[in-house]
Each structure stands twice: as structure tokens, then as C-alpha cells.
């Protein structure tokens, strides 16, 4: 269920594959600065 976060609010934990397909969880970086960058997949509209 998508949640709208507000600035400064803690993000919920999630796991996504890295560039090599290995799972990475946000909890692994808890307490460290994290930048999330999303971009459209190649060949898709966006």
C-alpha cells in the first residue's frame, strides 16, 4: 500500500535488487545518509 511521506519522516524499510541483482534493504543503511534515485527503465516511456 503506497504511503505519502512528508519531509523529514522516516521511510519504511524495503528491499530492492542492486545493479547485480543482489537484494539490498534500507535497514542496512539505518543511521547513514541515503539518496534514492529512480529512473525509467530503458525503452519505456517516462
N, C-alpha and C positions, 0 to 999 in steps of 0.2 A: 504494500500500500504506500504510494508516494506521500511524502510529508514535505510541506513547505518549511524550510528552516529560515530563521532570522539571523542577521549578522551577529556573530559572537556566540551563537548557540552551538553546542557540541553536536557533531554529526553522529548518526547511529553507526555502529560497526557494520561493515560489509566486506565481502571478499570478491575479488576480480582476478582474472588471469593477467600476468605481466606479458611483456613482449615475447617471452619464450614459452608462454602457456602455463607457467607455474603460478599457483594461487598466492595472492598477496592480500592480507587482511589489514584494514585500517588500524586495528588494535595493536599491530606490530609497531606502529609509529606513535602510539599514545604518548603525549608529553613532548613531542617534537613537532616543529613546524611542517606542515604538509600542504602542497599545492596540487590540486586536482585539475587536470587539463583534459577536456573532452573534445573530440573532433569527429566529423563524419567519416565513416568507412570509405575507402577509395571506391569510386564508381557509383556512389549513392548521391541522391540529391541532398543538398544541405548547405 
